[in-house]
Amino acid sequence: MAYLIYTTVPDIDTARRIAGEMIEKRLAACANILPAHESIYWWEGAVQNETEHVLVFKTSAEKLEALEKAFITAHPYDVPCFVALPIEKGHNPFLMWIKSQLA
């Protein structure tokens, strides 16, 4: 099974660094960096308003745990966002490509 991973990072440099590291380690077949967006959330008892970037990774079930561990270690936040969404259906050649990139 393949997974899409939704994550956020504080800036473009962090996004590029973490994405490159996860790809080089073959923990993800692909990483998409989405443009800056505004995040509003509760943190330490107050509403925060920050600019972040979204990273979307494509990975396999076999690499999921290692990707999560490496991502959390590389991330500057105390509590980084890391959400794994199983891909239940997709274009089979693309799903096979993900698997082949992680071998």
C-alpha positions in Angstrom: 0.0 0.0 0.0 1.1 3.5 -0.8 0.6 6.6 1.4 0.4 10.4 1.0 1.9 12.2 3.9 0.7 15.7 4.8 3.2 17.8 6.7 4.0 21.5 7.4 7.3 23.3 7.9 8.1 26.9 8.9 9.9 28.1 5.7 11.0 27.2 2.2 14.6 26.4 3.2 13.4 23.9 5.8 11.0 22.4 3.2 13.8 21.9 0.7 16.2 20.5 3.2 13.8 18.0 4.7 12.4 17.0 1.3 15.9 16.4 -0.1 16.9 14.4 2.9 13.9 12.1 2.8 14.3 11.5 -1.0 18.0 10.9 -0.7 17.4 8.3 2.0 14.7 6.7 -0.2 12.1 7.1 2.5 9.8 8.9 0.1 9.6 8.5 -3.7 8.5 12.1 -4.2 8.0 15.3 -2.1 5.9 18.2 -3.2 6.5 21.7 -1.7 3.4 23.8 -1.8 3.5 27.6 -1.6 3.5 29.6 1.6 0.2 29.7 3.4 -1.2 31.1 6.6 -1.7 28.8 9.6 -3.8 29.8 12.6 -3.7 27.5 15.5 -3.6 27.2 19.3 -0.2 26.8 20.9 0.9 27.3 24.5 -2.5 28.9 25.5 -2.6 31.5 22.7 -3.8 31.7 19.1 -0.9 31.8 16.8 -0.7 33.1 13.2 2.3 32.0 11.2 3.4 31.4 7.6 4.2 27.8 6.8 4.8 25.6 3.7 3.1 22.2 3.1 5.2 19.2 2.2 3.4 16.2 0.7 5.4 12.9 0.5 4.5 9.7 -1.4 5.8 6.6 0.3 5.1 2.9 0.9 3.7 1.1 4.0 7.2 -0.4 4.4 8.9 3.0 4.6 6.2 4.8 6.6 7.6 4.4 10.1 11.2 5.2 9.1 10.0 8.3 7.2 8.0 9.5 10.2 11.0 9.0 12.5 13.5 10.8 10.2 11.0 13.6 9.5 10.4 14.2 13.2 14.1 14.2 13.9 14.8 16.7 11.1 12.0 19.0 11.9 12.5 22.2 14.0 9.0 22.2 15.7 8.4 20.6 19.1 5.2 19.0 17.7 5.4 18.7 13.9 2.4 17.8 11.8 2.8 14.4 10.2 -0.4 12.8 8.9 -0.4 9.6 6.8 -3.3 9.0 4.4 -3.5 5.6 2.8 -3.9 5.6 -1.0 -6.8 3.2 -1.5 -7.0 3.7 -5.2 -4.8 5.3 -7.8 -3.3 5.0 -11.3 -1.4 1.6 -11.0 1.7 2.7 -13.0 2.1 5.6 -10.6 1.7 3.4 -7.6 4.2 1.0 -9.0 6.6 3.9 -9.6 6.4 4.9 -6.0 7.2 1.3 -4.9 10.1 1.1 -7.4 11.7 4.3 -6.2 11.9 3.0 -2.6 13.6 -0.3 -3.4 
